[in-house]
Amino acid sequence: SPSVWDSANPGAATFIGSSTSPEESFVVSGKAARMESKYAVIAFAAGNIYTGAFGKIAGVGAELDWGVPFEGRPAALKGYYSYAPKPIDNVKAPHTDKKGKMDKCQITVFLTDWDQPFRINTTEGKFVDVDNDPGIIAYARLESDEDTGGKYREFTLPLEYRDKTRKPKYVVVACAASYLGDYFTGGVGSTMYVDEFEFVYE
């Protein structure tokens, strides 16, 4: 069947093993995804998962294809997450001022009418410009530095539509144990679990 989920962590797995793994004991139902931020000898690696495909290792980072085909117009993303943050101890410009502050987890979702998945390059700093990308139809984000105390917390993340007439072609759902992981910044040991994601419709 078509692949939906992948992780950027194959770029670091040679050094530290995967930062993202299936979880079968601490779950809401079935299996969950466990993400832990680690230091991978050459660079910081945030545990992460996203809809799309791993491209290839590129320098100290990776190239990733964000997005899988999707044509719905959901009102919100619902699900569960658990988070145990650590203070940020690895920083890289332009986020050196974050050292010592508490790490944050992140869940983002956006619908787009791109003609193809977006090719991210973490080494070159090529990321989706969520504020200005004309292809983004709807967007939502959750960020938190709160420790959930070893329990899952239910969330509902309403999508903010920038255009209600264009039809989506792709969806990106991305989760990270360190919200600045794309910039090699975060706290070693920050750990996030996610489970039972679903789109809800009005």
N, C-alpha and C positions, 0 to 999 in steps of 0.2 A: 504494500500500500504506500501511497505518497508519504514522504517524511514531512513532519510539521515542525518538530522542535530540534534545536541543536545548541551547542555551547561554544564559546570562544576558547575554552580551556585546553583543547588539544595543543595549542601553542605552548602551553606551560607543562603539559603532562609528562613530557620527557624528563623533566627535572624533579617534579614534586608529586606526580600522580594527579589524577583529575580533581579539580576543585568542585566539580558538579557531579552528583551521583544520585541514582535512585534510592529512595528511602522506603523501607517496608515496615518498620516498627513504630516510628513516630509519625503517624498519619491521621488525616481526617477520615479517609476512606481509600482502600486500594493501595496505591503507591503515591508518594510525594516526591518532590525534587529537593535535594539538599545542596546548598551552595555555601562554600567556605572560602574566604579570602586568604591567600597565602603569598609568601615571597618565593619566587621561582628562580633563585640564583642570579638571573640577569634582569629581572623586573618583577614588580608587584602584579599579581593576578587576582582579580576579583572573581569569586564564584558567580556564575551567571547562566542564564538560559534565555532563549529567544526563539521566535518563530522565524525560520529561515534555514540557512545552511552555512557550515564552516567552509571557507574558501581555501586558504593556505596560510602557512606561516610567512610573515613579512617582517624581517628584521627582528626586533625584540617583541613585536606585536603580531597581529594577524589581519587578514582580509576576510570579511564576513559578508554574506548576502542576507540582508534583512528583508523579511516579508514573504508571505505565502499567499496564494490566490484566495480571495474572499470577496463576496459581493453584498453581504448583509449590511444593514444599518442599525446595529444594536444601540440601546439607550445607555448601557453600562456594562462594565466587567465586574463580576462578583467572584469571590473566592476566599481563601484562607491563607494567612501567612503567620510565621513565627520568626522572631528575630532576637538575636543576642549580639549587640554591637560591641566593638572595642574602640579605644581611642585611636585616632589616625596616627600611625607611626611611619608611614611611607608616603612621601610627597614628591611631586614633580611640578615644575612650572606649567601653567600659571597658578597652581593651587598650593604653593608652599606655605601660605598663611593658614592653611587648615591643620597643620601639624599640632597634635595635642587635643584637638577638638573631637567630639564623639562622631564616629562614623554613622552613616545612614544607609538604610536599605532603600531600594527603588523598584517600583513597578510602573512601567509606562505602556501605553497602548495607543496606537494611531491607525486610522484608516486612510488609505491613499489611492490615487488613480495613476500611480507611476506605471510606465510601460513595462517595467521589469523590476526585480528586487534591487534595493539600494546597496551598492558595494562600499562597505565601511573599510577603512584602513587605519587601524589604531596607531601604527607607527608614524604615519604621515599626518595624523590628526584629522582625517576625513570622516566626519560624522553627519548624521541627519540634522539639519538646521530646523528644529521643530517650530521655531517662531516665524521663519520666513520661507520655508519650502512651499512653493505654490501647489505641490502635489498632495499635501496633507489636507484631508477633508474633515477629520475629527481627531481630537487628541485628549488624553487624560494622563495624569501622573500622580502617584503616591510616593511620598518620601517620609521616612520616620527614623529618628534616632532612639526611639523608645524600646527598651527591653520588654518583651512580652511575657517574661517570667516562665519560660519553658512551656508556654501554652500557645495554641493557635488562636488567632484573632480573625474574625470574619470581617470582610470589607466589601463595600460597593463603591465602584469608581465610575461616576457619571462621565460620559463622553461629551465634550464640548464641540458642537458642530460648527465649522466655519462656512460650510456650504451644504444646504439640505436638498440640492437638486442633482449634484454630480453623483454618479454611481461608483462606489469603491471597486478597486481591482485587487488590492492587497491589504493585508492586516499585519501589523507588527505588535506582538506582545513581548516585552523584554523585562526580565527581573535580574537584579544584581544585589549581592550582599554588601557591596560598597558602591555608593552612588557616583563616585568619581573614579571608578575602576577603569573607565576608558582612558583616563589620563594618568594611569599607573599610580593612583593616590587612594589610600584607604588604610584600614586597620587590620593587621594580620590577626586572624581568628574570628573576625566578624562572620557570623553564620546565620543564614536565612533558609527557611523551609517554605515551600508553597505547595498548595494542593487544591483540588476541586475547583478549577477555574471554569466559569461559564459566562456566556453573554446573555443578557436579559433584554427583553424588548417591551416597549410600551404598547 
